[in-house]
C-alpha cells in the first residue's frame, strides 16, 4: 500500500495527494536551524499557526508582516485536488471532540478550508467509520471515497476496519507513504544519507556514538511523549504511553531560552511548499502537548 500510494504521488495522481506537514526546529539565531523531527502524518497547531496568529498580527501589529500563507495554500491545495478527483464529497475523521478537543478543532479548521475550496464535506469520529466488504462507509452508511484522517496510520491498522485498508478504494489523506516519514527512524536515515548536513543532527539506533549528550525518542511517539534528554549527569524525561517502543538517539540541540521558557520553531509545508511558521514555548526543554503557542511578526 505504501508503494502504491507513493507511485501515485510520483505520477501526480490524486491518490498520492499529500496535504501538509510540520518540521520542528531548534534555532537560536546564530547558527543554522536544526531539524528535531518531522510531523508528517498528523501535525497539529495548524489553526493557531494560520488564522489565529494572523488575526493577532492584524490586531496588534498591523504595520508588520508575518511568514504565514498557510490558509491560502490549504485552500489552493484542496482546490487542485478537487479539480483532479472523481470524488464529489470529502470525509474528515479524527477522535471525537470529547476525547480530544484540540484534534477536533484542527479537523474542523481543515474542513472549513476544504469547504472554501468548493468541496462537500462530512465530519465524523474515527470510531464511526464502518465497512461493507472492502469499502468504507460513514455513520449514515454513505460510501467514503476520499478521507482526510487526523489519525496516525499505525493506529488505523489497529482499528476494527484496519484489516480492510489494504484492499480499500478510499483515497486517504495523508497517504500511506507518510507512515515512513512520520517514523523517527527517518532521522537516522537522513543522517546516513546526508552526514554533516548543516540542518541535521547526528542520529543513530544506539546512543554510544553520541557519548553522554543525546535525546532518546521513541520512533512513533508524538508531542514530546516519552522523550528523554541526557546531558551528562542531567536527565529530563516526559511521561507518555510510548515507553516500551523502539527508539532512536539524536544529538542534543538545546532550544533557546527566553526567561523561563524554551522556544521551538514549527515550519509548515503545504502541498510541498513552505507555507509559514509558528513558535511554541514550554518551561520544559521538551516541547509537549501542553506547550503555549506564540505568534510572530517581522518588523
DRENGURO-216703 format. One record per residue: x, y, z of N, C-alpha, C, CB in turn; residue in three letters. Coordinates in steps of 0.001 Angstrom, whole numbers, padded with zeros to 6 digits, always signed. Atoms other than C-alpha are relative to their C-alpha. Glycine has a CB too. Layout:
<kedrens>
XYZXYZXYZXYZALA/...
</kedrens>
This chain:
<kedrens>
+000822-001198+000000+000000+000000+000000+000862+001257+000000-000933+000001+001204UNK/-000924-001132-000013+002887+002342+000773+000574+000230-001390+001134-000234+001014UNK/-000588-000119+001334+004489+001603-002594-001025+000536-000996+000542-001360-000476UNK/+001050-000437+000917+001184+002093-004400-000307+001481+000174-001266-000822+000214UNK/+000330-001403-000237+000459+005431-002737+001138+000917-000419-000334+000225+001468UNK/-001130-000834+000406+003983+006703-003394+000116+000057-001512+001300-000524+000607UNK/-000004-000013+001463+003789+005658-007040-001026+000992-000527-000285-001405-000556UNK/+001017-000972+000401+000584+007684-007314+000484+001418+000224-001297-000235+000767UNK/-000549-001322-000293+002339+010643-005693+001010+000414-001073+000664+000012+001392UNK/-001010-000303+001016+005246+010422-008156-000629+000307-001346+000970-001159-000142UNK/+000687-000216+001266+002798+010320-011053-001013+001138+000079-000692-001272-000435UNK/+000891-001144-000221+000923+013327-009623-001470-000393-000089+000297+001098-001011UNK/+001387+000424-000048-002263+011293-009197-000597+000384+001353-000120-001525-000247UNK/+000634-000467-001228-004799+012386-006597+000093-001030+001121-001452+000341-000264UNK/-000098+001028-001046-004456+009031-004773+001233+000178+000861+000012-001383-000621UNK/-001205-000234-000779-000993+010113-003649+000085+001397+000563+001196-000265-000831UNK/+000041-001398-000443-002074+013636-002660+000422+000138+001456-001402+000577-000190UNK/-000461-000296-001361-000233+014954+000413-000327+001451+000318+001534-000272+000154UNK/+000446-001350-000326-001684+017980+002179+001067+000821+000706-001230-000065+000857UNK/-000849-000886-000801+000781+019170+004803+000936-000770+000913-000855+000935+000825UNK/-000916+000553-000989+003468+018577+007396+000644+001151+000764+001081-000900-000674UNK/-000655-001035-000813+005395+020432+010105+001359-000497+000455-000874+000385+001225UNK/-001348+000286-000479+009127+020425+010711+000239+000779+001288+001069+000362-001077UNK/-000336-000655-001264+010112+021163+014312+001502+000238+000040-000461-000855+001222UNK/-001387-000426+000108+013377+023067+014521+000479+000642+001295+000168+000971-001161UNK/-000676-000771-001040+015827+024329+017111+000815+001079-000698+000911-000914+000909UNK/-000682-001111+000678+017040+027776+016066+000264+001116+001006-000850+000533-001202UNK/-000364-001022-000981+018959+030244+018212+000375+001333-000637+001147-000489+000842UNK/-000319-001253+000676+019524+032933+015585+001465+000170-000324-000441+001137+000829UNK/-001442-000113+000233+023274+032306+015499+000475-000992-001054+000767-000221+001301UNK/-000385+001026+000959+023868+029001+013716-001186-000438-000834+000607-001196+000714UNK/+001110+000498+000814+021758+027060+011199-001062-000682+000843+000513-000962-001051UNK/+001089+000715-000665+018366+025717+012244+000263-001493-000070-001368+000343-000642UNK/-000214+001444-000070+018496+022061+013318-001352-000714+000044+000860-000374+001243UNK/+001236+000770+000037+015758+019571+012467-000086-000929+001207-000094-000807-001305UNK/+000237+000878-001144+014412+017958+015628-000851-001191-000399-000672+000767+001137UNK/+000836+001074+000518+011689+015941+013921-000931+000561-001061-000804-000678+001137UNK/+000939-000384+001049+009192+015965+011071-001351-000631+000311+000513-000437-001410UNK/+001361+000472-000254+005477+015686+011853-000710-000138-001346-000780+000980+000958UNK/+000432+000190+001381+004433+014177+008543-001443-000459-000139+000889-000986-000666UNK/+001296+000667+000139+001194+012355+009280-001128+000749+000686+000080-001392+000554UNK/+001089-000626-000769-000805+014161+011975+000470+001278+000695-000553-000986+001043UNK/-000441-001233-000660+000629+017651+012599-001186+000808+000522+000828+000855-000969UNK/+001037-000873-000556-001453+019880+014869+000587+001394+000232-000571-000587+001332UNK/-000321-001427-000154-001330+023575+015878-000107+000735-001340+001419+000174+000585UNK/+000194-000646+001298-002348+024341+012303-000923+001216+000113-000572-001002-001010UNK/+000933-001113-000183-005257+026540+013375+000705+001201+000616-001183-000427+000880UNK/-000728-001093-000651-003004+028583+015667+000999+000653-000959+000732-000518+001246UNK/-001048-000515+000876-000268+028914+013047-000557+000761-001199+000867-001135-000481UNK/+000558-000644+001192-002609+030025+010279-000854+001211+000388-000842-001009-000812UNK/+000885-001157-000182-005643+032201+011043+000134+000652+001368-001428-000415-000208UNK/-000045-000591-001337-005196+032657+014810+001117+001025+000114+000181-001085+001055UNK/-001079-000969-000142-001775+034289+014666-000092+001111-001047+001346-000702-000105UNK/+000192-001071+000983-002725+036203+011503-000949+001073+000546-000551-000576-001327UNK/+000925-000974-000605-005676+037813+013315+000694+000772+001122-001265-000714+000547UNK/-000786-000695-001025-003321+038603+016212+000846+001094-000648+000906-000999+000775UNK/-000843-000978+000689-000996+040341+013759-000820+001223-000419+000670-000640-001234UNK/+000829-001118+000450-003822+042449+012322-000470+000869+001168-001205-000522-000773UNK/+000483-000749-001157-004972+043459+015804+001112+000708+000754-000728-000918+000935UNK/-001064-000504-000861-001592+044064+017456+001109+000689-000779+000581-001127+000809UNK/-001100-000539+000799+000994+044754+014732-000427+000153-001468+001246-000916+000107UNK/+000543-000072+001364-000965+045801+011628+000989+000501-001039-001198+000884-000012UNK/-000985-000504+000957+002056+047501+010045+001122-001008-000267+000593+001304+000510UNK/-001067+000987+000139+004260+044416+010394-000434-001111-000959+000379-000592+001380UNK/+000302+001124+000877+004424+041228+008335+000241-001301+000754+000857+000055-001293UNK/-000074+001307-000642+004350+037531+009111+000253-001059-001064-001301-000310+000793UNK/-000212+001107+000915+005669+034378+007456-001169-000956+000160+001366-000714+000265UNK/+001227+000742-000220+002237+032854+007020-000914+000086-001220-000719+000521+001242UNK/+000956+000132+001109+000429+031793+003867-000690-001355+000096+000712+000158-001382UNK/+000536+001341-000212-000894+028559+005401-001443-000100-000482+000086-000378+001478UNK/+001425+000046+000329-004586+029377+004980-000216+000013-001512-000737+001182+000646UNK/+000164-000114+001445-004305+030417+001359+000502-001254-000724+000741+001234-000516UNK/-000557+001188+000653-002136+027435+000439-000856-001247+000251+001426-000245+000490UNK/+000909+001117-000248-004541+024997+002109-001181+000035-000970-000505+000030+001452UNK/+001128-000124+000934-007441+026325+000043+000450-000313-001419-000611+001417+000064UNK/-000537+000273+001337-005285+026219-003080+000233-001500-000203+001314+000773-000217UNK/-000252+001435+000117-004286+022610-002370-001308-000773-000147+000781-000507+001219UNK/+001300+000666+000110-007893+021498-001820-000635+000261-001363-000941+000472+001119UNK/+000565-000343+001309-008927+023306-004987+000624-000858-001095+000216+001496-000308UNK/-000677+000830+000984-006298+021471-007011-000420-001452+000089+001489+000108+000170UNK/+000432+001384-000167-007339+018138-005523-001387-000204-000581+000016-000395+001477UNK/+001374+000122+000506-010991+018764-006375-000030-000055-001524-000855+001171+000494UNK/-000035-000038+001463-010105+019517-009988+000464-001319-000597+000906+001118-000471UNK/-000560+001236+000530-008287+016183-010349-000664-001256+000551+001463-000049+000290UNK/+000617+001135-000671-010545+013962-008249-001384-000281-000572-000091+000255+001505UNK/+001335+000406+000426-013617+011992-009278-000985+000024+001161+000043-001390-000618UNK/+000868-000023-001182-014975+012217-005728-000792+001295+000062+000826-000173+001284UNK/+000846-001176-000178-017849+014567-005029+000004+000494+001433-001413-000305-000428UNK/+000096-000323-001418-017503+014520-001264+001281-000411+000697-001218-000694+000646UNK/-001220+000248-000755-014628+014649+001201-000366-000211+001465+001009+001175-000160UNK/+000251+000290-001413-014890+012994+004614+001207+000414+000838-000313-001506+000208UNK/-001030-000380-000962-012931+014240+007636-000233-000787+001281-000014+001541+000275UNK/+000154+000836-001196-012251+011988+010631+001156+000209+000958-000100-001480-000383UNK/-000981-000058-001086-010434+012182+013960-000652-000634+001221+000468+001486+000296UNK/+000649+000442-001240-011013+011061+017522-001092+001007+000333+001035-000133+001186UNK/+001158-000848-000282-014212+012513+018954+000406+001294+000702-001012-000757+000855UNK/-000265-001291-000648-014409+016079+020188+000114-000158+001506-001105+001009-000337UNK/-000061+000222-001446-014995+014775+023719+001362-000554+000408-001116-000959+000445UNK/-001282+000618-000335-011768+012747+023625+001181+000921-000274+000171-001285-000774UNK/-001100-000915+000331-009590+015433+022002-000545+001259-000658+001028-000689-000930UNK/+000477-001255+000591-010991+018953+021555+001026+000636-000933-000363+000981+001096UNK/-001028-000601+000846-007630+020025+020085+000002-000627-001387+001378-000149+000645UNK/+000009+000659+001299-007632+017402+017338-001251+000361-000789+000096-001512+000172UNK/+001250-000306+000698-011277+018080+016531-000018+001449-000492-001203-000259+000922UNK/-000090-001393+000450-010631+021823+016363+000857+000143-001242+000559+000873+001104UNK/-000844-000001+001198-007793+021262+013905-000742-000604-001189+001304-000777+000259UNK/+000739+000660+001075-010021+018903+011898-001050+000936-000595-000668-001282+000517UNK/+001046-000882+000496-012859+021413+011671+000573+001190-000764-000854+000490+001151UNK/-000632-001081+000751-010487+024144+010583+000397-000460-001400+001227+000522+000750UNK/-000395+000520+001303-009062+021992+007798-001217-000287-000861+000839-001261+000161UNK/+001248+000226+000737-012579+021012+006820-000541+001314-000557-001054-000667+000909UNK/+000476-001311+000461-013501+024703+006571+000780+000461-001229+000123+001045+001125UNK/-000776-000411+001177-010627+025332+004158-000410-000819-001222+001516-000159+000265UNK/+000478+000814+001120-011891+022431+002013-001346+000509-000516-000122-001472+000423UNK/+001289-000566+000406-015398+023914+002009+000213+001261-000824-000874+000307+001232UNK/-000298-001212+000759-013944+027231+000856+000560-000317-001384+000985+000866+000766UNK/-000518+000424+001302-012316+025292-001993-001081-000670-000853+001176-000957+000193UNK/+001109+000516+000795-015727+024022-003110-000407-001432+000281+000337+000111-001406UNK/+000328+001379-000314-015847+020573-001504-001290-000096+000816+001149-000652+000755UNK/+001042+000433-000919-018925+018987+000012+000673-000896+001029-001175-000748-000748UNK/-000762+000706-001031-017729+017623+003355-000904-000627+001048+000975+000946+000669UNK/+000649+000669-001122-018745+015311+006185+001071-000253+001061-000699-001346-000448UNK/-000922+000280-001098-017041+015111+009598-000580-001108+000871+000271+001280+000842UNK/+000467+001077-000866-017218+012028+011795+001145-000492+000875-000584-001161-000835UNK/-001035+000626-000834-015361+010429+014711+000536-001253-000679-000558-000347+001400UNK/-000646+001126+000668-012928+007769+013578-000681-001321+000336+001471-000064+000383UNK/+000612+001277-000379-014792+005054+015509-001387-000190-000612-000096-000097+001509UNK/+001274+000123+000689-017921+005742+013455+000158-000485-001434-000717+001320+000012UNK/-000234+000539+001340-016289+004510+010249-000319-001487-000004+001464+000249-000456UNK/+000317+001403+000157-017731+001210+009113+000490-000511-001336-001491-000230+000138UNK/-000439+000555+001284-017077-001094+006201-001040-000978-000515+001376-000696+000136UNK/+000857+000955+000689-019070-003073+003686+000884-000693-001021-001255+000697-000679UNK/-001003+000644+000834-016702-005595+002172+001306+000760+000138-000454-000061-001482UNK/-001243-000772-000042-013601-003645+001222-000255+001494-000053+000905-000402-001145UNK/+000333-001416+000084-015460-000340+001018-000345+000542+001376-001165+000228-000971UNK/+000293-000662-001257-015727+002125+003905-001268+000839-000136+001187+000875+000441UNK/+001221-000811-000029-018956+003868+004902+000008+000863+001252-001276-000898-000043UNK/+000084-000888-001155-019797+006720+007257-001165-000394+000894-000145+001459-000451UNK/+001024+000338-000981-022290+006840+010126-001403-000052-000613+000028+001004+001133UNK/+001280+000060+000711-025147+007308+007607+000013-001057-001099-000335+001364-000599UNK/-000163+001082+000972-023974+004293+005593+000260+000513-001411-001229-000879-000002UNK/-000382-000551+001289-022808+006564+002788+001450-000371-000301-000191+001535-000021UNK/-001360+000415+000327-019693+005469+000904+001021+001109+000233+000067-000456-001436UNK/-001116-000924-000178-016382+007112+001807+000953-000202-001169+000727-000224+001378UNK/-000885+000085+001161-014394+007851-001348+001343+000661+000270-000657+000641-001213UNK/-001217-000723-000374-011852+010383-000060-000093+000345+001476+000195+001292-000870UNK/+000032-000176-001453-010924+010588+003621+001250+000719+000484-000135-001357+000706UNK/-001086-000628-000753-008794+013129+005438-000115-000487+001432-000059+001575-000081UNK/+000034+000553-001348-007846+011496+008735+001105+000626+000819+000139-001538-000021UNK/-000975-000509-000962-006170+013332+011572+000170-001090+001051-000461+001379+000648UNK/-000074+001224-000794-005297+009953+012992+001186-000800-000504-001330-000834-000089UNK/-001232+000649+000462-001963+008097+012895-000270-001295-000759+000906-000287+001180UNK/+000150+001212+000799-001577+005359+010330+000173-001257+000845+001004-000002-001142UNK/-000204+001219-000785-000265+002891+012903-001187-000275+000917+001284+000108+000825UNK/+001232+000223-000752-003448+003440+014934-001105-000531-000912-000455+001299+000684UNK/+001002+000457+000970-005586+002976+011824+000067-001514-000162+000208+000690-001364UNK/-000181+001438+000235-004121-000503+011382-000602-000839+001124+001484-000326-000150UNK/+000525+000751-001140-005410-001492+014837-001514+000129+000150+000672+000465+001268UNK/+001446-000156-000084-008995-000340+014277-000713-001225-000583-000443+001277-000733UNK/+000787+001128+000505-011765-002829+013523+000010-000047-001520-001440+000085+000506UNK/+000013-000042+001458-011809-001644+009920+001406-000053-000599-000709+001252-000471UNK/-001374-000101+000487-007987-001607+009686+000401-001112-000950+000934+000012+001150UNK/-000380+001123+000861-007762-005052+008099-000469+000205-001429-000570-001301+000545UNK/+000546-000224+001332-009708-003679+005126+000699+001152-000724-001489+000277+000094UNK/-000639-001172+000605-007434-000697+004479+000776-000376-001254+000932+000675+001003UNK/-000893+000363+001091-005048-002552+002186-000740-000151-001324+000723-001284+000331UNK/+000736+000207+001240-007708-003516-000356-001006+001082-000315-000694-001296+000051UNK/+001010-001046+000156-009757-000356+000007+000264+000865-001226-000048+000871+001246UNK/-000093-000951+001101-010503+002033-002844-000004+001443+000500-001148-000216-000977UNK/+000050-001348-000568-010546+005011-000462+001304+000747-000285-000262-000061+001523UNK/-001170-000879+000095-008218+007906-001190+000249+000581+001390-000215+001146-001075UNK/-000317-000456-001350-006529+008552+002161+000899+001222-000046+000667-001117+000804UNK/-000810-001211-000165-005125+011951+003128+000242+000166+001504-000716+001286-000626UNK/-001222+000189+000744-002438+011777+004352+000122-001414-000563+001180+000308+000876UNK/-000135+001307+000631-001436+008912+002032+000859-000947+000827+000590+000150-001387UNK/-000673+001034-000795+000061+005647+003275+001505+000197+000070-000298-001364-000570UNK/-001456-000153-000044+003643+006609+002366+000449+000954+001091+000512+000486-001333UNK/-000361-000866-001119+003516+009209+005129+000359-000810+001250-001148+000960+000312UNK/-000410+000870-001106+003925+006237+007505+001520-000014+000151-000521-001431-000221UNK/-001463+000055-000041+007605+006201+006584+000578+001289+000560+000567-000265-001397UNK/-000557-001288-000420+008174+009909+007166-000408+000369+001418-000437+001094-000954UNK/+000425-000310-001365+006269+010013+010460+000733-000834+001036-001488-000212+000141UNK/-000804+000835-000895+008577+007365+011937+001334+000705+000256+000227-001431-000610UNK/-001232-000742-000311+011535+008946+013771+001266-000729-000429+000070+000278+001479UNK/-001146+000635+000654+013802+006347+012196+000445+000821-001202-000347-001437-000433UNK/-000356-000913+001091+013714+008926+009401+001211+000848+000365-001185+000907-000349UNK/-001119-000829-000432+016168+010993+011467+001329-000723-000192-000171+000404+001463UNK/-001211+000798+000197+018704+008161+011352+000313-000129-001482-000158-001395+000635UNK/-000202+000164+001441+018199+007600+007635+000509+001292-000625-001306-000438-000681UNK/-000459-001279+000544+018611+011305+006871+001480+000234+000316-000849+001153+000558UNK/-001407-000204-000367+021891+011420+008784+000917-000950-000772+000191-000199+001514UNK/-000794+000941+000806+023121+008317+006947+000140+000500-001440-000649-001404+000013UNK/-000029-000478+001386+022236+009881+003583+000750+001318-000145-001411+000162-000522UNK/-000590-001335+000087+023440+013408+004359+000805+000321+001262-001099+001060-000215UNK/-000798-000262-001206+026126+013241+007087+000585+001404-000036+001129-001039+000141UNK/-000551-001348-000158+027247+016651+008362-000800+001081-000708+001402+000028-000503UNK/+000846-001060+000554+024374+018474+006676-000251+001044+001089-001354-000581-000543UNK/+000087-001028-001052+024143+021831+008496-001346+000063+000709+000293+001339-000588UNK/+001319-000068-000634+020420+021444+009232-000412-001310+000665-001038+000389-001023UNK/+000308+001282-000620+020600+017867+010519+000847-000220+001246+000220-001138-000994UNK/-000721+000408-001203+021656+016381+013840+000399-001466-000134-000865+000225+001278UNK/-000364+001415+000006+023608+013127+014200-001078-000824+000698+001369-000214+000684UNK/+001048+000856-000565+021101+010333+014849+000335-001459-000289-001401+000369-000580UNK/-000380+001406+000103+021580+006604+015464-001048-000858+000714+001418-000239+000605UNK/+000856+000939-000720+019796+003488+016686+000593-000381+001347-000231-001248-000834UNK/-000694+000307-001249+022273+003303+019577+000615+001296+000523+001100-001112-000208UNK/-000514-001265-000516+023400+006110+021926+001523+000088+000055-000544+000230+001360UNK/-001451+000015-000209+027061+005068+022015+000748+001069-000794+000543-001348-000363UNK/-000768-001008+000747+028293+007355+019171-000193+001425+000517-000383-000050-001455UNK/+000317-001350-000462+026760+010346+020989+000546+000284+001392-001494+000208-000007UNK/-000583-000222-001316+028513+009870+024320-001048+000226+001063+000933+001168-000039UNK/+000897-000261-001138+026714+011445+027276-000964+001151-000259+000815+000300+001240UNK/+000928-001099+000323+024677+014094+025420-000869-000428-001187+000783+001333-000329UNK/+000873+000445+001085+021676+012897+023445-001465+000092+000430+000350-001448-000423UNK/+001439+000102-000228+017904+012789+023110-000453-001382-000437-000782+001116-000767UNK/+000609+001293+000354+016134+009439+023195-001441+000262-000390+000085-001036+001188UNK/+001340-000258+000516+012959+009483+021073-000633-001296-000495+000045+001045-001133UNK/+000702+001169+000547+010501+006602+020610-000373+000255-001457-001272-000325+000837UNK/+000178-000185+001442+010061+006012+016893-001378+000529-000373+000239-001300-000712UNK/+001353-000373+000381+006305+006529+016882-000676+000908+001025-000828-001236-000201UNK/+000576-000885-001011+005835+008933+019794-000404+001334-000613+000994+000227+001146UNK/+000484-001297+000455+004090+012292+019443-000018+000991+001155-001401-000128-000617UNK/+000163-001109-000951+004015+015658+021189+000927-000116+001196-001432+000065+000483UNK/-001001+000064-001057+007164+015013+023204-000148-001147+000966-000022+001237+000752UNK/+000245+001093-000946+005772+011920+024918+001182-000967+000039-001286-000756-000376UNK/-001064+000981-000270+008441+009650+026440+001352+000376-000589-000404-001341-000535UNK/-001322-000469+000413+011293+011771+025113+000865+000163+001248-000099+001348-000797UNK/-000957-000153-001087+014379+011675+027345+001192+000807-000495+000455-001382+000541UNK/-001179-000801+000311+017116+014329+027257+001093-000327+001014-000335+001527+000009UNK/-001136+000336-000856+020502+013248+028626+001126+000966-000305+000458-001478-000209UNK/-001084-000981+000157+023096+015954+029158+000995-000222+001135-000552+001484+000006UNK/-000916+000366-001078+025940+014436+031151-000769-000677+001118+000750+001237+000534UNK/+000708+000562-001137+024546+013772+034589-001415+000502+000148+000744+000285+001236UNK/+001361-000543-000106+021358+015743+033986-000917-000714-000972-000014+001521-000268UNK/+000965+000734+000814+018334+013812+032720-001375+000633+000166-000034-001505+000391UNK/+001368-000512-000016+014924+015226+031789-000853-000917-000860-000067+001481-000510UNK/+000826+000984+000697+012087+012941+030759-001457+000412+000035+000172-001389+000617UNK/+001438-000247+000078+008488+013344+029621-000745-001329+000084-000366+000754-001310UNK/+000823+001201-000109+005802+010817+030508-000767-000237-001297-000976+000118+001188UNK/+000809+000299+001167+003606+009109+027962-000209-001487-000179+000634+000575-001230UNK/+000361+001403+000214+002299+005844+026519+000958-000769-000900-001364-000073-000581UNK/-000879+000632+000979+005301+005036+024292+001290-000542+000620+000339+000988-001091UNK/-001255+000339-000659+007875+003920+026875+000532-001373-000389-000180+000061+001483UNK/-000469+001322+000407+008038+000364+025502+000362-000060-001476-001052-001035+000303UNK/-000254-000010+001434+008546+001428+021880+001501+000077-000291-000730+001174-000661UNK/-001371-000169+000465+011802+001170+019945+000302+001483-000164+000230-000754-001332UNK/-000373-001410+000002+013755+004427+019983+001158+000281-000946+000363+000445+001400UNK/-001208-000481+000667+016291+006472+018079+000676+000972+000958-000327+000685-001392UNK/-000789-000876-000863+019027+008596+019633+000592+001109-000863+001126-000796+000749UNK/-000366-001167+000793+019744+012102+018400+000862+000934+000845-001265+000738-000520UNK/-000839-000963-000717+022448+014616+019320-000860+001148+000526+001125+000543-000921UNK/+000751-001105-000586+021251+017425+021547+000162+001282-000812+000445+000233+001437UNK/-000013-001354+000550+020323+020788+020072-000891+000825+000914-000498+000045-001517UNK/+000830-000667-001003+019133+022734+023127-000787+001157-000593+000862+000499+001144UNK/+000847-001099+000458+016238+025072+022469+000444+001302+000659-001489-000286+000310UNK/-000342-001282-000620+016957+028765+023010-000984+000335+001109+000019+001124-001049UNK/+000845-000359-001137+015620+030169+026271-000230+001500+000042+000630-000475+001314UNK/+000377-001387-000220+013763+033411+026839-000715+000042+001339-000904+000562-001169UNK/+000527+000092-001350+013215+033901+030542-000003-001451+000443-001416+000597+000082UNK/+000097+001383-000466+011964+030576+031868-000436-000967-001103-000971-000083+001157UNK/+000609+000810+001053+010745+029304+028508+000996-000423-001073-001130+000762-000639UNK/-000738+000529+001141+012326+027102+025844-000895+000138-001228+000433-001499+000232UNK/+000812-000318+001176+011182+028015+022320+000438-000831-001197+000094+001497-000333UNK/-000251+000767+001221+010900+025757+019274-000754+000638-001162-000422-001487+000178UNK/+000600-000533+001218+010037+026679+015688-000697-001128-000744+001067+000678-000900UNK/+000720+000935+000861+007369+024840+013711-000094+000592-001388-001412-000315+000561UNK/-000022-000492+001376+007914+025269+009974-000939-000854-000847+001446-000022-000582UNK/+001077+000722+000669+004873+024325+007883+000255-000159-001498-001318+000716+000222UNK/-000025+000326+001422+004815+022646+004480-001443-000279-000416+000946-001236-000305UNK/+001330+000279+000535+001550+022735+002481+000127-000378-001466-000944+001222+000175UNK/-000045+000528+001367+001302+020621-000666+001383+000172-000627-001052+000693-000868UNK/-001369+000005+000495+005069+020501-000958+000698+001341-000011+000014-000534-001347UNK/-000608-001325+000002+005729+024225-000476+000069+000572+001412-000782+000945-000915UNK/-000047-000666-001305+006914+026218+002564-001149+000985+000117+001353+000723+000205UNK/+001236-000769-000108+003885+027986+003971-000074+000898+001230-001156-000931+000009UNK/+000107-000843-001186+004607+029578+007325+000673-000639+001190-001451+000284+000320UNK/-000617+000549-001205+005840+029108+010842-000780+000445+001230+001476+000438+000109UNK/+000559-000351-001290+004715+029156+014437+001013-000330+001078-001334-000735+000249UNK/-000916+000226-001116+006546+029255+017760-000765-000619+001162+000684+001324+000437UNK/+000585+000574-001212+005856+027139+020831+001001+000126+001134-000405-001488-000217UNK/-000872-000154-001156+007232+027770+024298-000463-000905+001129+000035+001464+000464UNK/+000285+000952-001067+007462+025462+027266+001033+000203+001100+000014-001475-000527UNK/-000965-000065-001092+009039+025585+030729+000977-001167-000077-000719+000003+001354UNK/-000844+001179+000168+010405+022133+029905+000846+000148-001254-000854-001284-000071UNK/-000820+000046+001202+013247+021591+027463-000591-000930-001045+001408-000437+000342UNK/+000733+000872+000920+010901+019023+025881-001316+000690-000340-000246-001429+000625UNK/+001240-000649+000428+008115+020623+023834-001122-001019+000041+000141+000610-001424UNK/+001056+000976-000241+004938+018873+024981-001332+000488-000567-000133-000283+001502UNK/+001304-000410+000525+001242+018962+024061-000651+001067+000863-000923-001199-000110UNK/+000500-001099-000839+000727+021494+026866+000771+001300-000241+000089-000385+001479UNK/-000781-001218+000274+003174+023998+025363-000905+001111-000518+001123-000288-001024UNK/+000788-001161+000412+001956+027511+024533+000424+000451-001395+000159+001159+001015UNK/-000291-000533+001329+001672+028830+021000+000267+001503+000110-001177-000283-000985UNK/-000398-001419-000041+003356+032217+020415-000007+000556-001418+001416+000178+000657UNK/-000007-000583+001337+002570+034391+017362+001291+000777-000245-001215+000916-000192UNK/-001228-000706+000355+005372+036130+015493-000305+001120-000998+001044-000982-000589UNK/+000116-001031+001026+005902+039196+013320+001402+000435-000412-000836+001217+000512UNK/-001233-000601+000500+008614+040798+011214-000169+001502-000003+000355-000522-001422UNK/+000042-001464-000009+009359+044454+011853+000451+000528-001345+000882+000576+001129UNK/
</kedrens>
